[in-house]
């Protein structure tokens, strides 16, 4: 356990600067998105109402979401696209680097020549990768919670329905941010585990980066196309975007499907562990 902890701490220490950079960049994105709500809230409503079905799918709009409300604005402006994509990019980078990154340079072989086993390296580095993803996700959520009151995102708004009646829309709450951030983190976690699995099995960072990225992008394209043709709807079960966009957990709260990526992660790590134990290291 002490060797696993040492590997864990060393890998985190080596990525301090990149973790700070990712965290700061996401804070800027989150705060800037929140700051534009007073000026762009009505504009997003007009854009969504005049768009096609494909555009609505790209924006993450489903029935009942008012893009001019605080929660609707945060959904289409941040949680439907920007936040999960950013976390997925970070996760794929971390997952592909954990094993395959150092294996390609020969550094992993040097590490394993010391008093540490492959199991300790694999689990120590995977835990470190997930820690970075958790830290960046949590800080992004906290930055939104802190900034929301300054930009009217916690205020209730009144909207006019097509039939001329008015309806009150609640402002965003801490619970909404927690639910939305956890669901976005879950999407990224699953892809991180896939990148880690490919890297542990192949020892090739490029394969891990390419494979996980193709899966993430392909799933998004598949889900978007399914909104235009019902013939692809059955295939959307292969994509995390199906439950992430359809369930809109930022607004509706967490449900059981958020556990799917956690199950995928457990399976991927165990498969990667078994494969890593039984193969030769790739030469640099």
C-alpha positions in Angstrom: 0.0 0.0 0.0 2.9 2.4 0.8 4.3 1.9 -2.7 0.9 2.6 -4.3 0.6 5.7 -2.2 4.1 6.8 -3.3 3.3 6.3 -6.9 0.0 8.2 -6.4 1.7 11.2 -4.8 4.5 11.3 -7.3 2.2 11.3 -10.3 0.1 14.1 -8.8 3.2 16.1 -8.0 4.5 15.8 -11.5 1.2 17.2 -12.8 0.7 20.1 -10.5 1.2 22.8 -13.1 -1.1 21.1 -15.7 -3.8 20.6 -13.0 -3.6 24.3 -12.0 -3.8 25.3 -15.7 -6.8 23.1 -16.4 -8.5 24.3 -13.3 -7.9 28.0 -13.9 -9.0 27.7 -17.5 -12.3 26.1 -16.6 -12.9 28.7 -13.8 -12.5 31.4 -16.5 -15.0 29.6 -18.8 -17.5 29.0 -16.0 -17.4 32.6 -14.6 -17.5 34.1 -18.1 -20.5 32.0 -19.0 -22.3 33.1 -15.9 -21.4 36.7 -16.4 -23.1 36.8 -19.8 -26.4 35.6 -18.6 -27.9 39.1 -18.0 -27.1 40.1 -21.5 -27.6 36.8 -23.4 -30.5 35.2 -21.6 -33.1 36.5 -24.0 -30.9 35.9 -27.0 -30.5 32.2 -26.2 -34.2 31.9 -26.0 -34.7 33.4 -29.4 -32.0 31.2 -30.9 -33.5 28.1 -29.6 -37.0 28.9 -30.6 -36.0 29.6 -34.2 -33.7 26.6 -34.6 -34.2 23.3 -36.3 -34.5 19.9 -34.5 -30.8 19.3 -35.2 -29.9 22.6 -33.7 -32.0 21.9 -30.6 -30.1 18.5 -30.3 -26.8 20.2 -30.6 -27.8 22.7 -27.9 -29.0 20.0 -25.7 -32.6 21.3 -25.6 -35.4 18.9 -24.9 -39.1 19.4 -24.2 -39.8 21.7 -21.3 -36.4 23.5 -21.1 -36.6 27.3 -21.3 -33.2 28.6 -22.5 -34.0 32.1 -21.2 -34.3 30.9 -17.6 -31.2 30.6 -15.4 -31.2 26.8 -15.4 -32.0 26.6 -19.2 -29.2 29.1 -19.9 -26.6 27.2 -17.8 -27.7 24.0 -19.5 -27.2 25.1 -23.1 -24.4 27.6 -22.3 -22.2 25.3 -20.1 -23.5 21.9 -19.1 -24.8 20.5 -22.4 -21.5 21.0 -24.2 -18.6 23.0 -22.8 -18.2 21.4 -19.4 -18.5 17.7 -20.3 -16.3 18.2 -23.4 -13.6 20.0 -21.3 -13.7 17.3 -18.6 -13.6 14.6 -21.3 -10.6 16.1 -22.9 -8.8 16.3 -19.6 -9.9 12.7 -18.7 -8.7 11.3 -22.0 -5.3 13.1 -21.6 -4.9 11.7 -18.1 -6.1 8.2 -18.9 -3.8 7.8 -21.9 -0.8 9.2 -20.0 -1.2 7.1 -16.9 0.4 3.9 -18.3 1.0 4.3 -22.0 2.6 7.8 -21.7 5.6 6.8 -19.7 5.8 3.4 -21.4 6.4 5.1 -24.7 9.3 7.1 -23.3 10.9 4.2 -21.4 10.2 5.9 -18.0 7.8 3.2 -17.0 10.4 0.5 -17.4 12.8 2.5 -15.2 10.1 2.9 -12.6 9.3 -0.9 -12.6 13.0 -1.7 -12.1 12.6 -0.4 -8.5 10.7 -1.9 -5.5 7.3 -1.4 -7.0 4.9 -3.8 -8.8 2.9 -3.4 -11.9 -0.3 -3.6 -9.8 0.9 -0.8 -7.6 1.8 1.4 -10.5 -1.4 0.8 -12.3 -3.8 1.5 -9.4 -1.7 4.3 -8.0 -1.7 6.2 -11.3 -5.3 5.6 -12.0 -6.3 6.9 -8.6 -4.1 10.0 -9.3 -5.8 10.6 -12.7 -9.2 10.4 -11.1 -8.1 12.7 -8.3 -7.2 15.4 -10.8 -10.5 15.0 -12.6 -12.4 15.3 -9.3 -10.5 18.4 -8.3 -11.0 20.2 -11.6 -14.7 19.2 -11.5 -15.3 20.3 -7.9 -13.5 23.6 -8.4 -15.5 24.4 -11.5 -18.7 23.7 -9.6 -17.6 25.9 -6.7 -16.7 28.7 -9.0 -20.2 28.6 -10.5 -21.8 28.5 -7.1 -19.8 31.6 -6.0 -20.5 33.6 -9.2 -24.2 32.8 -9.7 -25.6 35.4 -7.2 -23.6 38.2 -8.9 -25.2 37.6 -12.3 -28.9 37.0 -11.5 -28.7 33.2 -12.0 -30.2 32.5 -8.6 -33.2 34.8 -9.3 -36.6 33.5 -10.3 -37.7 34.7 -13.7 -41.2 35.0 -15.4 -41.6 33.8 -19.0 -44.4 34.1 -21.4 -45.8 30.9 -22.9 -47.0 30.6 -26.5 -50.6 30.8 -25.3 -50.0 34.1 -23.7 -49.9 32.9 -20.1 -46.9 33.5 -17.8 -44.9 31.0 -15.9 -42.3 31.4 -13.2 -39.0 29.7 -13.7 -36.8 29.0 -10.6 -33.3 30.3 -10.3 -30.3 28.0 -10.1 -29.4 26.4 -6.7 -26.4 24.7 -5.2 -28.2 21.4 -5.6 -28.6 22.0 -9.3 -24.9 22.7 -9.7 -24.0 19.6 -7.8 -26.3 17.4 -9.9 -25.1 18.9 -13.1 -21.4 18.7 -12.2 -21.6 15.1 -11.0 -23.3 14.0 -14.2 -20.7 15.8 -16.4 -18.0 14.3 -14.3 -19.5 10.8 -14.8 -19.4 11.2 -18.6 -15.8 12.2 -18.4 -15.0 9.4 -16.0 -16.2 6.7 -18.3 -14.0 8.0 -21.2 -11.0 8.4 -18.9 -11.4 4.7 -18.0 -11.6 3.7 -21.7 -8.4 5.7 -22.5 -6.7 4.1 -19.5 -7.8 0.6 -20.6 -6.6 1.1 -24.2 -3.3 2.4 -22.9 -2.8 -0.4 -20.4 -3.6 -3.1 -23.0 -1.6 -1.6 -25.9 1.1 0.5 -24.3 0.6 3.0 -27.1 -0.4 6.5 -26.0 -1.5 7.4 -29.5 -3.9 4.4 -29.6 -5.4 5.4 -26.2 -5.8 9.0 -27.3 -7.3 8.2 -30.6 -9.5 5.4 -29.5 -11.1 7.2 -26.5 -11.5 10.4 -28.5 -13.2 8.6 -31.4 -15.5 6.9 -28.9 -16.5 10.2 -27.3 -16.9 12.1 -30.6 -18.6 9.2 -32.3 -21.1 8.9 -29.5 -22.0 12.6 -29.7 -22.4 12.4 -33.5 -24.5 9.3 -33.1 -26.8 10.9 -30.6 -27.2 14.0 -32.7 -28.0 12.1 -35.8 -30.5 10.0 -33.9 -32.6 13.2 -33.4 -33.0 13.4 -37.2 -33.7 9.7 -37.9 -35.3 7.1 -35.7 -33.3 4.3 -37.4 -30.3 5.2 -35.2 -32.1 5.5 -32.0 -31.3 2.0 -30.8 -27.6 2.6 -31.2 -27.7 5.6 -28.9 -27.5 3.2 -26.0 -23.8 2.9 -26.8 -23.4 6.7 -26.1 -23.3 8.4 -22.7 -24.8 11.5 -24.4 -28.2 9.7 -24.6 -28.8 9.7 -20.9 -26.7 12.8 -20.2 -28.7 15.1 -22.6 -32.1 13.4 -22.3 -32.1 13.3 -18.5 -30.8 16.9 -18.1 -29.7 16.1 -14.5 -28.7 19.7 -13.9 -32.5 20.5 -13.9 -34.2 17.2 -13.1 -31.7 15.9 -10.6 -29.6 12.7 -10.6 -31.0 9.4 -11.6 -29.7 5.8 -11.7 -28.1 6.2 -15.2 -25.4 8.4 -13.8 -24.0 5.1 -12.3 -23.3 3.6 -15.7 -19.9 5.3 -16.2 -18.9 4.2 -12.7 -19.6 0.6 -13.7 -17.8 1.0 -17.0 -14.8 2.3 -15.0 -14.6 -0.7 -12.7 -14.7 -3.1 -15.6 -12.2 -1.1 -17.7 -9.7 -0.9 -14.8 -9.9 -4.6 -14.0 -9.5 -5.5 -17.7 -6.6 -3.1 -18.1 -5.0 -4.5 -14.9 -5.2 -8.1 -16.1 -3.8 -7.2 -19.6 -1.0 -5.1 -18.1 0.1 -7.9 -15.9 0.4 -10.4 -18.7 2.2 -8.5 -21.5 5.6 -7.3 -22.2 6.4 -3.5 -22.1 6.5 -1.8 -25.4 10.0 -0.5 -26.3 10.5 3.2 -26.8 
